[in-house]
Amino acid sequence: MKRKKMKALGIAFSARKRGNCLNCVEYVLSKPKEQKFKTEVINVYDCEIRPCSHCNYECFAHELRGKDEECPIHDDVPRIYNKVKEADIIVLVVPTYGGKAASLYCAFTERAQGIIKSYEEFKNIILNKIIALIVIGNIPAGGDLAYHTAILDHHDCKYPPPSLLLQSAEYGQGSIYGTLLENEKVRDRLDNLVKLILKEWESKR
């Protein structure tokens, strides 16, 4: 029987086409690719992600009205969750805007309740996967708040996910320039994160 090829998925939640988020997630996924993982990067710049809005709580329709109903929002979120469902390792890279985790990330996570229909499905899609988080933002600009927001999104997990908070100021840079990956210390921290991810992967096999 042919063995299933393992898949690593990276999602960059930046509002711009290319910057620190996309650079970092591509760098991180290049390492599992060397280990024969199938890899894919989703850049949400190229996607439509809408928040919960203008609905009648279709995600709770079974409890409210005794029947299942479809979410009225039609965008790329269900397609991305299908990619998450197929992946064994998921790397989420979240920038900090206005002192908070990027709204694209927050909208994506809140929409899960309209897509994942049961706790058993939630375990299979999320809890049983290896998820890693990279939050990019300076602490004075809310980077620590965004970091803890993202960590708390995974409070149901048995262990906190492997994670990093990358501050451009720590490396003498400005976050708007997208040059974090040029710094060797940043690459070293990302390499260490990959080691944690792959170590966790090996322990689950």
C-alpha positions in Angstrom: 0.0 0.0 0.0 1.4 3.4 -1.0 2.1 5.6 1.9 0.3 9.0 2.0 2.6 11.9 1.4 2.6 14.3 4.4 1.5 17.8 3.8 2.6 21.1 5.4 0.4 24.2 4.8 1.4 27.8 5.5 -1.1 30.7 5.7 0.2 34.3 5.6 -2.5 36.7 6.9 -0.9 40.0 5.7 -2.9 42.6 3.9 0.0 43.2 1.4 1.1 40.9 -1.4 4.6 40.3 -0.2 6.3 41.3 3.1 7.5 39.7 6.3 4.6 37.3 6.7 4.9 35.7 3.3 8.7 35.7 3.4 8.7 33.9 6.7 6.1 31.3 5.9 7.9 30.4 2.7 11.2 30.1 4.5 9.6 27.9 7.2 7.9 25.6 4.7 11.1 25.2 2.7 12.4 23.0 5.6 9.6 20.4 5.6 9.8 20.3 1.8 13.4 19.1 2.2 12.0 16.3 4.4 9.8 15.2 1.5 6.6 16.9 2.7 4.2 18.2 0.2 4.0 22.0 0.9 1.5 24.7 0.0 1.4 28.4 0.9 -1.8 30.4 1.0 -1.4 34.2 0.8 -4.6 35.7 2.0 -3.8 38.8 -0.1 -5.1 36.7 -3.0 -8.2 35.5 -1.1 -11.5 37.0 -0.1 -12.1 36.6 3.7 -15.2 38.1 5.2 -16.1 38.3 8.9 -19.3 36.9 10.4 -22.0 39.4 9.3 -25.6 39.7 7.9 -26.6 36.2 9.0 -29.3 34.5 11.0 -26.9 32.3 13.1 -27.0 29.6 10.4 -24.1 28.0 12.2 -26.4 27.4 15.2 -29.5 26.6 13.1 -29.8 23.0 14.4 -30.0 24.2 18.0 -32.3 27.2 17.1 -34.5 25.8 14.4 -34.0 22.1 14.5 -32.3 21.8 11.1 -28.9 22.4 9.5 -28.5 25.6 7.3 -25.7 26.8 5.2 -23.6 29.9 6.0 -24.8 32.8 3.8 -21.3 34.1 3.3 -19.7 32.9 0.1 -16.0 33.6 0.0 -12.6 31.7 0.1 -12.8 30.7 3.8 -14.4 27.2 3.2 -11.8 26.5 0.6 -9.0 27.4 3.0 -10.4 25.3 5.7 -10.5 22.4 3.3 -6.8 22.9 2.8 -6.4 22.9 6.6 -8.3 19.7 6.8 -5.9 18.0 4.3 -2.7 19.2 6.0 -0.7 17.5 8.8 1.3 20.6 9.7 -0.2 24.1 9.6 1.9 27.3 10.0 0.0 30.5 10.6 1.8 33.9 10.2 -0.1 36.8 11.7 0.9 40.5 11.5 -0.1 43.1 14.1 -2.2 46.0 12.9 -3.5 48.8 15.1 -2.3 47.1 18.2 -4.2 43.9 17.5 -3.9 40.6 15.5 -4.7 41.3 11.8 -8.5 41.4 11.2 -8.0 38.9 8.3 -6.8 36.3 10.8 -9.6 37.1 13.3 -12.3 36.9 10.6 -10.8 33.6 9.4 -10.9 32.0 12.9 -14.3 33.3 13.8 -15.8 31.8 10.7 -14.7 28.3 11.8 -18.0 27.9 13.8 -19.9 28.0 10.5 -17.7 25.4 8.8 -16.7 22.9 11.5 -19.9 21.2 12.6 -18.9 19.2 15.6 -16.3 18.8 18.3 -15.2 15.5 16.7 -14.7 17.3 13.4 -12.8 20.1 15.2 -10.5 17.5 16.8 -9.8 16.0 13.4 -9.3 19.3 11.6 -7.5 21.3 14.3 -6.6 19.6 17.5 -5.0 16.5 16.1 -2.8 18.6 13.7 0.5 20.2 14.4 -0.1 24.0 14.4 2.7 26.6 14.6 2.2 30.3 15.1 4.4 33.3 14.0 3.2 36.7 15.1 5.0 39.7 13.7 4.7 43.0 15.6 6.6 45.1 18.1 5.5 44.9 21.7 4.9 48.7 22.1 2.6 48.4 19.1 0.6 45.5 20.5 2.7 42.6 19.3 2.4 40.9 22.7 -1.4 41.3 22.7 -1.7 39.9 19.2 0.6 37.0 20.2 -1.5 36.0 23.2 -4.7 36.4 21.2 -3.4 33.9 18.6 -2.2 31.5 21.3 -5.5 31.6 23.1 -7.2 30.6 19.9 -5.6 27.2 20.5 -6.5 26.8 24.2 -8.2 23.5 23.5 -4.9 22.0 22.3 -3.2 19.6 24.7 0.0 21.7 24.5 0.5 25.3 23.4 1.6 25.4 19.7 5.2 26.1 18.8 5.3 29.8 18.4 7.3 33.0 17.8 6.9 36.7 18.3 9.1 38.5 15.9 9.8 42.2 16.6 11.4 44.2 13.8 12.7 46.7 16.3 14.6 44.0 18.0 16.7 43.7 14.8 17.0 47.4 14.1 14.4 47.4 11.4 11.1 48.9 10.6 8.2 46.5 10.1 6.8 48.1 7.0 9.9 47.3 4.9 9.4 43.5 4.9 13.1 42.8 5.4 13.1 40.7 8.6 14.2 37.5 6.8 17.4 39.2 5.7 18.6 39.1 9.4 20.5 36.0 10.3 19.2 35.9 13.9 15.6 35.9 12.5 16.5 33.0 10.2 18.0 31.2 13.3 14.8 31.6 15.3 12.7 30.3 12.4 15.1 27.4 12.0 14.6 26.6 15.7 10.8 26.8 15.3 11.0 24.3 12.4 13.0 21.9 14.6 10.2 22.1 17.2 7.6 21.4 14.6 9.4 18.4 13.1 10.2 17.1 16.6 6.5 17.2 17.5 5.7 15.6 14.1 8.1 12.7 14.9 6.6 12.2 18.3 3.1 11.8 16.8 4.1 9.3 14.1 
